């Protein structure tokens, strides 16, 4: 069997590249065709399947250097005699090219042959249907003759949406079309899977990124069946706290939270109970010994760390103890949602959550991400990200200002537990009541007094942890 070398493609289309397979990679200049062809070549060469890489324009030194930055070490494979790089002159005739390929294949014992790109050969026979058919048939038969894999790269002209490959597109076992376009000044990449022989195609187009050190990374939707159903419960109050009736009433509904579920904390944009929200998140982290990965769309990582430290010192903790507590339970990541395409943004989020060692992921001011693109665009990729985190048993917290009813409704629909803070006039001035909802339970509205007692108990827990009395 042969592989694509792209993890997501190999997972979706496992065991489809049989000996004798022909793969066609198509795209505009700069779409990532050579990167994908090099990935296929490298991944199979690493598995001991020797690769012949034929090009008409690529400079060896430059290509090897660029691919190495993407984690594809062609030079190492060449040194180990698992790769041979050959550059043909642009003016070579199809007959001479095929004769030369035949000599190289017979001499080198290659299992993979890459031709980057086939346009040079096709152009010389574009008005000769007989020679064109002969050329196309040769590459199809070549894959069978070497009982291996042939990869043909074809370039789309600028402004064009298809290349005239003729019958070769019909006999190919896989046709992958790489696309890129500019949206709001940002580069957006996608891969159209036109054809994979032997595999049912349910997804026609998948966003992807080209990442330093990793190469091509696809972002397919998560299969719902892969998400578990029973994850461990999350404590929102300790046994000592539950002796208090107000805390007990809040915990009765709020305490239905589990790993792999979504907690949505909403508040007015003009009066934000930030200290209360952070106290709840930190309290949950301490109670359950969770590391929290905070993704902020508004503040830098340093600002988030300093703000949380100031909040804790405001509760009476010494600054050193506050700093240590923040570093023990939090790791921060800041992203400007208007500076990246949505696929690239989601890829960065996945990388952060995979590498930070966190058990809970908190999205801070999520409404900024949601206003960076039309709902139909951000909702699709964000829903897939939530499912990705659920599959990894992460607890998820969304914090957001309720800037409009549509976003509040969508975030509520995505969530399993909701805490909604609403300002209320009291004899002491403006305060908050908290609406608590959990699926399967009737909502409960906690009074300002109940909210205050609950937060005070969490603050006492935080102080005890800072003193080393609760671990």
C-alpha positions in Angstrom: 0.0 0.0 0.0 1.0 3.6 -0.6 0.1 6.7 1.4 -0.6 10.4 0.7 1.6 11.5 3.6 -1.1 13.9 4.9 -2.5 12.4 8.1 -6.1 13.5 7.5 -6.1 12.1 3.9 -4.6 8.8 5.0 -7.2 8.5 7.8 -10.1 9.2 5.5 -8.9 7.2 2.6 -6.9 4.4 4.2 -5.7 1.6 1.9 -7.0 3.3 -1.3 -3.6 3.8 -3.0 -3.0 0.3 -4.2 0.0 -0.7 -6.3 -0.6 0.6 -9.9 -2.3 3.8 -8.7 -2.2 7.1 -10.6 -2.7 10.4 -8.6 -3.3 13.7 -10.3 -2.6 16.9 -8.3 -4.0 20.1 -9.9 -3.9 23.7 -8.9 -3.1 27.3 -9.5 0.5 28.6 -9.1 1.3 28.8 -5.4 -1.6 26.5 -4.4 0.6 23.9 -2.8 0.9 21.3 -5.6 4.7 20.8 -5.3 4.3 20.6 -1.5 1.7 17.9 -1.8 3.7 16.0 -4.4 6.8 16.2 -2.3 4.8 15.0 0.7 3.6 12.0 -1.1 7.1 11.3 -2.4 8.7 11.7 1.0 6.1 9.7 3.0 6.5 6.7 0.8 10.2 6.9 0.5 10.5 6.9 4.3 8.5 3.6 4.2 11.2 2.2 1.9 9.5 2.9 -1.4 12.1 4.6 -3.6 10.9 7.8 -5.3 11.9 9.4 -8.6 11.1 13.1 -8.6 11.1 14.6 -12.1 10.7 18.4 -12.6 10.9 20.8 -15.5 11.4 24.0 -13.6 12.2 23.5 -9.9 15.7 24.2 -8.6 16.9 21.3 -6.5 18.6 23.4 -3.8 15.7 25.8 -3.5 13.1 23.1 -3.5 15.0 21.0 -0.8 15.4 24.1 1.4 11.7 25.1 1.2 10.5 21.6 1.8 12.8 21.2 4.8 11.2 24.2 6.4 7.9 22.3 6.1 9.3 19.2 7.8 10.0 17.3 4.5 13.7 16.4 4.4 14.3 15.5 0.7 18.0 15.9 1.1 18.2 13.2 3.7 16.2 10.9 1.5 18.5 11.6 -1.4 21.6 10.8 0.8 20.0 7.5 1.8 19.4 6.8 -1.9 15.6 6.7 -1.4 15.1 9.7 -3.6 16.5 10.7 -7.0 15.8 14.3 -8.2 16.0 14.8 -12.0 15.4 18.0 -13.9 14.4 17.7 -17.6 14.9 20.7 -20.0 11.6 22.5 -20.8 12.2 22.0 -24.5 12.4 18.1 -24.2 10.0 16.3 -26.5 7.5 13.8 -25.0 9.2 11.0 -26.9 12.6 11.9 -25.4 11.1 12.4 -21.9 9.4 9.0 -21.9 12.5 7.3 -23.2 14.5 9.0 -20.4 11.9 8.1 -17.7 12.0 4.5 -18.9 15.8 4.3 -18.5 15.7 5.9 -15.0 12.9 3.6 -13.9 14.6 0.4 -15.2 17.9 1.4 -13.6 16.7 2.8 -10.3 14.0 0.4 -9.2 11.6 3.1 -8.2 8.2 2.5 -6.6 7.0 6.1 -6.8 7.4 8.5 -9.8 6.5 12.2 -9.5 6.2 14.4 -12.6 6.1 18.1 -11.7 4.5 19.3 -13.9 2.9 17.5 -16.8 1.9 20.8 -18.5 5.2 21.1 -20.4 4.6 17.7 -22.1 0.9 18.3 -22.7 1.5 21.6 -24.3 3.8 20.1 -27.0 1.0 17.7 -28.0 -2.1 19.8 -27.5 -2.9 19.9 -31.2 -2.0 16.2 -31.9 -4.8 14.0 -30.4 -3.0 10.8 -31.2 0.3 11.7 -29.5 -1.7 13.2 -26.6 -3.6 10.0 -26.1 -0.3 8.0 -26.3 1.3 10.3 -23.6 -1.6 10.0 -21.3 -1.8 6.2 -21.7 1.9 5.9 -21.0 1.7 7.4 -17.5 -1.4 5.2 -16.7 0.5 2.1 -17.8 3.7 3.2 -16.0 2.0 2.9 -12.6 1.0 -0.6 -13.5 4.4 -1.5 -14.9 6.3 -0.5 -11.8 3.5 -1.9 -9.6 3.8 1.4 -7.8 2.5 5.0 -7.6 2.7 7.7 -10.2 1.9 11.3 -9.3 1.2 13.8 -12.0 1.2 17.5 -11.1 -0.8 19.8 -13.4 -1.0 23.6 -13.2 -4.1 25.6 -13.8 -3.7 28.9 -15.6 -4.4 32.1 -13.7 -8.2 32.7 -13.8 -8.8 29.1 -15.1 -10.8 26.5 -13.1 -9.9 23.4 -15.1 -7.0 21.9 -17.0 -7.5 19.8 -20.1 -6.2 16.5 -18.9 -8.3 14.5 -21.3 -8.9 10.8 -20.6 -6.2 10.8 -17.9 -8.6 12.3 -15.5 -11.0 9.4 -16.0 -8.3 6.7 -15.6 -6.7 8.3 -12.6 -7.3 6.7 -9.2 -7.2 10.0 -7.3 -7.7 13.6 -8.5 -7.0 16.3 -6.0 -7.5 20.0 -6.8 -5.8 22.6 -4.7 -7.3 26.0 -4.5 -6.5 29.3 -2.8 -8.3 32.6 -2.8 -8.1 35.9 -1.0 -10.9 36.8 1.4 -10.8 40.1 3.3 -7.2 40.3 2.4 -6.4 36.9 3.9 -5.3 33.7 2.0 -7.8 30.9 2.2 -6.8 27.4 1.0 -9.0 24.4 0.2 -8.6 21.0 -1.4 -11.3 19.6 -3.7 -11.3 15.9 -3.6 -12.6 15.3 -7.2 -12.1 11.6 -7.1 -10.7 8.7 -4.9 -11.3 5.3 -6.5 -12.6 2.7 -4.1 -13.7 5.2 -1.4 -17.2 6.8 -1.0 -16.8 10.6 -1.2 -19.0 12.4 1.3 -16.8 15.6 1.6 -16.1 17.4 -1.7 -13.9 20.2 -0.4 -11.7 20.6 2.8 -9.9 23.6 4.1 -6.2 23.2 4.6 -3.1 25.0 5.8 0.6 24.8 4.9 2.4 24.9 8.3 6.0 25.4 9.0 7.5 22.1 10.3 4.4 20.1 9.4 3.6 20.8 5.8 0.0 20.3 4.6 -2.6 20.0 7.3 -6.3 19.4 6.4 -9.2 20.5 8.6 -12.0 18.0 7.9 -15.2 17.9 10.0 -15.3 15.7 13.0 -17.4 12.5 12.7 -20.0 12.7 15.5 -19.8 9.0 16.2 -16.2 9.5 17.3 -17.2 11.7 20.2 -17.8 9.7 23.5 -20.9 10.0 25.5 -20.0 9.5 29.1 -17.2 11.6 30.5 -16.3 12.3 34.1 -18.3 14.9 36.0 -16.9 18.3 36.8 -17.3 19.6 40.4 -18.4 23.2 40.7 -18.5 23.2 44.5 -16.8 21.3 47.3 -18.6 19.3 49.9 -17.9 22.0 52.5 -19.4 24.6 50.2 -22.6 22.5 49.8 -23.6 22.9 53.4 -24.7 26.4 52.4 -28.2 26.4 51.0 -27.5 29.1 48.3 -24.5 27.2 47.0 -26.5 24.0 47.1 -29.2 25.5 44.9 -26.7 26.8 42.4 -24.8 23.4 42.3 -28.0 21.5 41.7 -28.2 22.7 38.1 -24.7 24.0 37.5 -23.2 20.8 38.8 -24.4 18.8 35.8 -21.3 19.7 33.9 -18.9 17.1 32.5 -15.7 16.9 30.5 -16.4 17.1 26.8 -19.2 19.6 27.4 -19.6 23.3 26.8 -20.1 25.9 29.5 -21.4 29.3 28.1 -21.0 32.3 30.3 -22.8 35.4 29.0 -22.9 38.9 30.3 -23.9 42.4 29.1 -21.3 44.2 27.0 -21.5 47.4 29.1 -21.2 45.8 32.6 -18.9 42.8 32.6 -18.6 40.7 35.8 -15.1 39.7 34.7 -13.8 39.1 38.3 -16.8 36.8 39.0 -16.3 34.8 35.7 -12.6 34.3 36.4 -13.3 33.2 40.0 -15.7 30.6 38.7 -13.2 29.3 36.1 -10.3 29.2 38.6 -12.5 27.6 41.3 -13.6 24.8 38.9 -9.9 24.4 37.9 -8.8 24.0 41.5 -11.7 21.7 42.5 -11.0 19.3 39.6 -7.2 19.8 39.3 -7.6 21.1 35.7 -5.1 23.1 33.6 -7.0 25.9 31.7 -5.9 27.0 28.3 -7.2 30.5 27.7 -7.6 31.7 24.1 -8.3 35.5 24.1 -9.5 37.4 21.1 -9.1 40.7 22.9 -6.1 40.9 25.1 -2.5 39.7 24.9 -1.4 36.7 26.9 0.7 39.0 29.2 -2.3 41.3 29.8 -4.5 38.3 30.6 -2.0 36.9 33.1 -1.5 40.3 34.7 -5.3 41.0 35.0 -5.9 37.6 36.6 -3.1 38.2 39.0 -4.5 41.6 39.9 -7.9 40.0 40.5 -6.4 37.5 42.9 -4.4 40.2 44.8 -7.7 42.2 45.0 -9.1 39.2 46.9 -6.2 39.6 49.5 -3.6 37.2 48.1 0.0 38.1 48.2 1.3 39.0 44.7 3.8 36.2 44.6 1.2 33.6 45.6 -1.2 35.0 43.0 1.4 34.8 40.3 2.2 31.2 41.2 -1.4 30.2 41.3 -2.1 31.7 37.8 0.9 30.0 36.3 0.0 26.7 37.9 -3.6 26.6 36.6 -3.5 28.8 33.4 -1.7 29.0 30.1 -2.6 31.8 27.7 -2.8 32.3 24.0 -3.9 35.4 22.2 -5.1 35.6 18.6 -6.4 38.5 16.5 -9.4 36.9 14.7 -9.2 39.5 12.0 -5.6 38.7 11.0 -6.0 35.1 9.9 -8.3 33.1 7.7 -10.7 30.9 9.6 -9.0 27.6 8.6 -5.6 28.9 9.7 -7.1 30.3 12.9 -8.7 27.0 13.8 -5.5 25.2 13.0 -3.6 27.4 15.5 -6.3 26.7 18.1 -5.9 23.0 17.7 -2.1 23.2 17.9 -2.3 25.3 21.1 -4.9 23.0 22.8 -2.9 19.9 21.8 0.4 21.3 23.1 -0.6 23.2 26.2 -1.4 20.2 28.3 -4.7 21.8 29.3 -7.9 19.9 30.4 -10.2 22.9 29.9 -10.2 25.4 27.1 -11.6 28.9 27.7 -12.5 31.1 24.7 -12.4 34.7 26.0 -14.6 37.2 24.2 -15.7 34.7 21.6 -18.1 37.3 20.1 -15.1 38.9 18.4 -14.3 35.8 16.5 -18.0 35.4 15.6 -18.1 39.0 14.1 -15.0 38.4 12.0 -16.9 36.4 9.4 -20.5 35.7 8.2 -22.3 33.2 10.5 -22.3 30.5 7.8 -18.5 30.6 7.7 -17.5 30.8 11.3 -20.1 28.5 12.7 -19.1 25.6 10.5 -15.4 25.7 11.5 -16.0 26.6 15.1 -18.5 23.7 15.5 -15.9 21.3 14.1 -13.4 22.8 16.6 -15.7 22.2 19.5 -16.2 18.6 18.4 -12.5 18.2 18.1 -12.0 19.3 21.7 -14.9 17.2 22.9 -13.4 14.1 21.3 -10.3 14.8 23.4 -12.4 15.1 26.5 -11.6 18.8 27.1 -14.1 20.8 29.1 -14.9 24.0 27.1 -15.9 27.4 28.4 -17.2 30.2 26.1 -17.3 33.7 27.6 -19.0 36.4 25.6 -20.8 39.7 25.8 -24.4 39.4 24.6 -24.1 41.9 21.8 -27.1 40.5 19.9 -29.8 37.9 20.2 -28.6 35.9 17.3 -25.2 35.2 18.7 -26.6 34.5 22.2 -29.0 32.0 20.6 -26.2 30.3 18.6 -23.9 30.1 21.6 -26.7 28.7 23.8 -27.5 26.1 21.2 -23.8 25.0 21.2 -23.7 24.7 25.0 -24.7 22.1 27.6 -24.7 24.5 30.6 -25.4 28.3 30.5 -24.7 31.0 33.1 -26.2 34.3 32.1 -25.5 37.3 34.2 -28.0 40.1 34.2 -27.7 43.5 36.0 -30.3 44.2 38.6 -30.9 47.2 40.8 -30.6 46.5 44.6 -30.7 48.8 47.6 -26.9 48.8 47.5 -26.7 49.7 43.8 -26.2 47.7 40.7 -25.6 43.9 41.1 -26.0 40.7 39.2 -28.5 37.9 39.1 -27.4 34.7 37.4 -29.7 32.5 35.2 -28.5 28.9 35.3 -29.6 26.3 32.7 -28.4 22.8 32.1 -29.9 20.4 29.5 -32.6 18.3 31.1 -33.2 20.7 34.0 -35.5 23.7 34.5 -33.6 27.0 34.6 -32.9 28.6 37.9 -32.3 32.3 38.6 -29.8 32.8 41.4 -30.3 36.1 43.3 -27.4 38.6 43.7 -27.1 37.3 47.3 -26.8 33.7 46.2 -24.2 34.6 43.5 -22.2 36.6 46.1 -22.1 33.7 48.5 -21.1 31.2 45.8 -18.3 33.5 44.6 -17.1 34.1 48.2 -16.9 30.4 48.8 -14.8 30.0 45.6 -12.6 32.9 46.6 -12.0 31.1 50.0 -11.1 28.0 48.1 -8.6 30.0 46.0 -7.0 31.5 49.1 -6.7 28.1 50.8 -5.1 26.7 47.7 -2.6 29.6 47.6 -1.7 28.8 51.3 -1.2 25.2 50.4 -4.3 24.1 52.5 -6.2 22.6 49.5 -4.4 20.4 47.0 
